[in-house]
Amino acid sequence: MEPVNIIGAGLAGSEAAWQIARAGVPVILHEMRPSVETFAHKTGDCAEMVCSNSFRSDDDVMNAVGLLHWEMRAAGGLIMEMADRHRLPAGGALAVDRDAFSQAVTQTLRADPLIEIRNGEIADLPDTGNWIVATGPLTSDRLATAIRGLTGTEALAFFDAIAPIVHADTIDMSVAWEQSRYDKGETEAERRAYINCPMTKPQYEAFIDALLAADKTEFHEGETAGYFDGCLPIEVMAERGRETLRHGPMKPVGLTNTHNPEEKAYAVVQLRRDNALGTLYNIVGFQTKMKYGAQTQVFRMIPGLENASFARLGGIHRNSFLNSPTLLDDRMRLRNQPNLRFAGQVTGVEGYVESAAMGLLAGRMAAAQAKGQDLAPPPFTTATGALVNHITGGAEARTFQPMNVNFGLFPPLDQMKGGRKGRKDRYPAYTQRAKDDFSAWLATQ
Ligand SMILES: Cc1cc2nc3c(=O)[nH]c(=O)nc-3n(C[C@H](O)[C@H](O)[C@H](O)COP(=O)(O)OP(=O)(O)OC[C@H]3O[C@@H](n4cnc5c(N)ncnc54)[C@H](O)[C@@H]3O)c2cc1C
C-alpha cells in the first residue's frame, strides 16, 4: 500500500502518524529539526511543547478543552496517552513533564514498524500522493513560499491578530444595540450586523487609563514584532494618544443608540459576528497583547459587557496559518489540490490540544483515503467536529483568525437557558451530547 507522507512531526503530525499506522497504513513522517531549527523549538524530538507544559483543563463535563481530551482518548490518541503517562500534579489541568512526554512520543513512533521518520526539510509540495501538511505556526520559509504559490499570497498569514471573542448571549442588550455604521447594507441583517456598546466621556477616560496600566505580554525572543500599523494592539494605539482609539476602532460616528436616541455616545465599541451560528462576536479592532487576566478586567469595563463571557481572549503571535474557510474542504484537503490535506495549527486552530485533535482527524481521513474509503468528519455537536466545522466553513472567512475550542462553536440546545447563569446546566448537556455523538462516529469506522 502507498504510504501517507506527513510534513512536520509536531503535535498534529505525530498524532496523525499514529492514527494512520493504527489503521494498518504505512507512514513517512518528515521532520526538519534538528537539522533546520525554529526560534521556539529546542530539541529534535517529536511533539515538542514549545512554551507552557499544559494541555489546559481536563474537565470533560464543564470545559470544551477537557471534552476534546475525552474525544482524543476515546479515539486511542497517542498525545493523550503519553500526556496521561507523564502527567504532573496541576489541579484540574493536564500538565506534563515536557521532555519525558516528547521523548515518549518519539520513541513510540520510532518503534512502530509502519512509521518511518525521515529527517529533512520539505521545501516543495508534491502534486501526487496522499500528503498531510502539519508544519505548524513556524512553517519553514521555503515551504511557506510553496504554499503561498498554491493558495495566493494573502491566504497564508505570518502573524495572527486576535481580537477577543464574546459569547453573544452574555452581552447586555438593554445597553447595547444592533446597527451597522450609517445603516449600511442591502438587507436588514446587514444593517444590523454589529452590536454597539456606548461610552460616556468618563467611561472612556477610565477605560484608557485601565488599558495603559494593564499588564502586557512581551513577544518571545526571536519572535520579531512583524505586525504593522493596520493591526496595532489597542494598548499601543492608546499609548500614541488618548484620543487615538476614539478616532479609530471606537469612533462614535454613524451610530444612534436605540435605547437613548437623543444622547450622543462619546465613544462606541463595536462587536461583529464571528460565526455562522451567530453565537460568537469579536470586538472589532481590539487585538491586544494584554495578559489574559487584565483583558477580562479591562473589557468588562465596556458598558454592555460587564457580565461578558469570553470564548477566547485576544493576542498577537508569530503564526503561519491558512485562510482555511476559503481553502479547505470538509475533509481538510486543499480544494484546488486535494492530494494535500492540512492539519494542526497551520489550519487556523490554536493550541497544543486543538492542533493534536486536527492531526488525529486528518490522520484518520488520510488512512481511509489510502484504503479507498471516505471518512466524513464527526458531527459538529462534538468538540472535534465543532472545531473542524468552524475552520472549514462556519467561521467568517473575511476576518478569519485562529480559534481555540469553546462551547460557542457548538449548535445551541433548544430550551436551555443562555448566558453565564445557564452554564451549569448547558455545559454538561453539551458534553453528554458530544460524547454520545463522538462514540457513534467512532463506531462507524
Ligand atoms: C512561541 C510560541 C509559543 C507557543 N506557546 C503555546 C502554549 O503555551 N500553549 C499552546 O497550547 N500552544 C502554544 N503555541 C502554539 C503551539 O505551537 C501549537 O499549539 C502546537 O505546537 C501546534 O502543533 P502543530 O503540530 O500544528 O505545530 P508544531 O508543534 O510546531 O509542529 C510543526 C512541526 O513541523 C516542522 N516543520 C516546519 N516546517 C517544516 C518543513 N518545511 N519540513 C519539515 N518539517 C517542518 C517543525 O519543525 C515542527 O516540528 C505556541 C507557539 C509559539 C510559536
The ligand as a Gaussian input file, in Angstrom:
#p B3LYP/6-31G(d) Opt

LIG

0 1
 C        6.483000      30.932000      20.616000
 C        5.278000      30.071000      20.678000
 C        4.708000      29.779000      21.914000
 C        3.568000      28.970000      21.994000
 N        3.032000      28.666000      23.222000
 C        1.960000      27.819000      23.313000
 C        1.441000      27.421000      24.586000
 O        1.940000      27.818000      25.621000
 N        0.359000      26.590000      24.611000
 C       -0.220000      26.115000      23.476000
 O       -1.187000      25.350000      23.580000
 N        0.270000      26.461000      22.270000
 C        1.333000      27.298000      22.154000
 N        1.839000      27.660000      20.937000
 C        1.204000      27.137000      19.776000
 C        1.838000      25.773000      19.541000
 O        2.997000      25.910000      18.788000
 C        0.868000      24.900000      18.860000
 O       -0.296000      24.830000      19.617000
 C        1.326000      23.484000      18.568000
 O        2.689000      23.247000      18.709000
 C        0.901000      23.282000      17.162000
 O        1.108000      21.980000      16.791000
 P        1.463000      21.689000      15.292000
 O        1.730000      20.238000      15.202000
 O        0.474000      22.280000      14.388000
 O        2.824000      22.521000      15.065000
 P        4.269000      22.206000      15.737000
 O        4.116000      21.518000      17.009000
 O        5.043000      23.472000      15.670000
 O        4.883000      21.164000      14.696000
 C        5.216000      21.517000      13.378000
 C        6.478000      20.774000      13.006000
 O        6.740000      20.958000      11.624000
 C        8.141000      21.108000      11.452000
 N        8.344000      21.776000      10.163000
 C        8.041000      23.067000       9.823000
 N        8.314000      23.271000       8.512000
 C        8.797000      22.107000       8.015000
 C        9.239000      21.698000       6.731000
 N        9.243000      22.523000       5.695000
 N        9.693000      20.432000       6.558000
 C        9.708000      19.569000       7.616000
 N        9.292000      19.898000       8.865000
 C        8.820000      21.144000       9.057000
 C        8.573000      21.886000      12.689000
 O        9.939000      21.715000      12.960000
 C        7.690000      21.270000      13.762000
 O        8.299000      20.179000      14.397000
 C        2.971000      28.459000      20.813000
 C        3.563000      28.759000      19.573000
 C        4.697000      29.554000      19.503000
 C        5.283000      29.849000      18.155000

